[in-house]
Amino acid sequence: MANMSKKWIVLCTAAIATVYAAGYWDTESQATIPNAAADDQVLQAASSEPSINNTYKDGIYSGTGMNRRGSIQVTITIEQDRIMDVEISDFAMHYSESDIVGLPDEVTQSQSATVDNVSGATYSTAAFEDAVQDALAQAAIH
Amino acid sequence: MDTLSKAKLAMDTVIRIKVVPGHHRLLQEAEERINRAFMVFRSIEQACSRFDVNSELMRACRETGRPVPISPRLFEPLKFALAMAEVTDGAFDPTVGLAQEELGFNRHYLTGETARSTADRLASFRDIVLNERDRTLFLRTPLVIDLGAVAKGFAIDLAASELKDFAGFMIDAGGDLYAGGLNERGELWQVGIRHPIYKHSCLQTLDISNQSICTSGGYERKSPLMKGVHHIIDPKSRRSPNEWISCSIIAPFAMMADAFSTAAFLMNAENGERLIEQAGISGIMMSSNFRIVNVGGI
């Protein structure tokens, strides 16, 4: 029993150490672009897929959508045609306020006044869909 | 004491990170570390997403019959998933991805694009071969790997290691949590287990530090195509199991809590409880007849 328990902990510890040893965290933005391009070429050659047509213009876009609590805004960052970041604008970095101001029901419902946090089945991002679509529409290459 | 928090969307859920820096002069560093922690989520998502045809995972899944080199951020969670498949004799199986696609769990939460793969419906985890020395993945037959039960947990663990030097932090990935150190009042983090039916109340509350709690439940994500099916799918029957309504696991790592909560959800009571006990962790579960079951000394 003790050995079984240790096995899983060793697996987790080693997994974290291995990813850090690969050392790409700090150089991610520089490293991923050439690597991704090289990988794509290799895999495309093998699967003879058509060449990539960009979907989005690089940049930062904000979008607004409605949910049951009112409007919600997201800010999306696109780099190299990939969605790199989706920030909930009303919930940018903030200090010592209530954690859940401006977040939709899915998020607040899962919280309770008496505890720090609540664990539950993973809720989806459906409440943010309109805001995300609004931002992506601005980024789209027509 | 001051805290710092931020929320973003990643991995089809809301990721919220809160840090108790411990000292005012650490606020700036806390902000930088929080940003790095979010980068971890994005990076693991780009490697492991089943919903993005250009993710490292999906590109690798299109290669059958030859070894493909893969990065540690895909290799490691896949290795963990295969270990779990082995110990549960396939009750948990990461090749469930094709069945998930066919039941409508194939839409990218940001772009709305849908993934449709052609693969072998009889494939199992035994058709996946990881080579530890060469760090390669070899698929014996076309299949779709789903890392939904490990990748988010792994991202939480990596994010936690970015924040471990602060007095306290909480990472909440849509209901899967890791609580580090102490909260802003200098106490253990008090975490509730959500009641699957009365959503504003808790089944139980726990005081934890340096532990993760992850919950698997069928009450948030239903199949758009088939009644009675939710996002946790039995790889053999291709339907949702109904032994449990909710399974929460408390473990020292989020990848463990994440994978064991899904695995237990897929098993019958006897096997699920034994799995949790043998791993030396704890579980709080609600069975389909609304009985609350505590496993592993809680």
Interface residues (C-beta under 8 A of the other chain):
Chain A: M1 A2 M4 S5 K7 W8 I9 L11 C12 T13 A14 A15 I16 T18 V19 Y20 A21 A22 Y24 W25 E28 T32 D39 D40 L43 A46 S47 T55 V74 R82 I83 M84 D85 V86 E87 I88 F91 A92 M93 H94 Y95 S96 D99 L103 E106 V107 Q109 S110 S112 T114 V115 D116 N117 V118 S119 G120 A121 T122 Y123 S124 T125 F128 E129 V132 Q133 L136
Chain B: D2 T3 L4 S5 K6 A7 K8 L9 A10 D12 T13 V14 R16 K18 L27 E31 I34 R36 F38 M39 V40 R42 S43 Q46 N54 E56 R59 R62 E63 S71 P72 R73 F75 E76 P77 K79 F80 A83 Y109 L110 T111 G112 K152 F154 D157 L158 S161 M170 D172 A173 G174 G175 D176 L177 A179 N183 E184 W189 Q190 V191 G192 I193 R194 P196 K199 H200 S201 C202 T205 I213 C214 T215 S216 G217 G218 Y219 E220 R221 S246 S248 A251 P252 F253 M255 M256 E277 Q278 A279 G280 I281
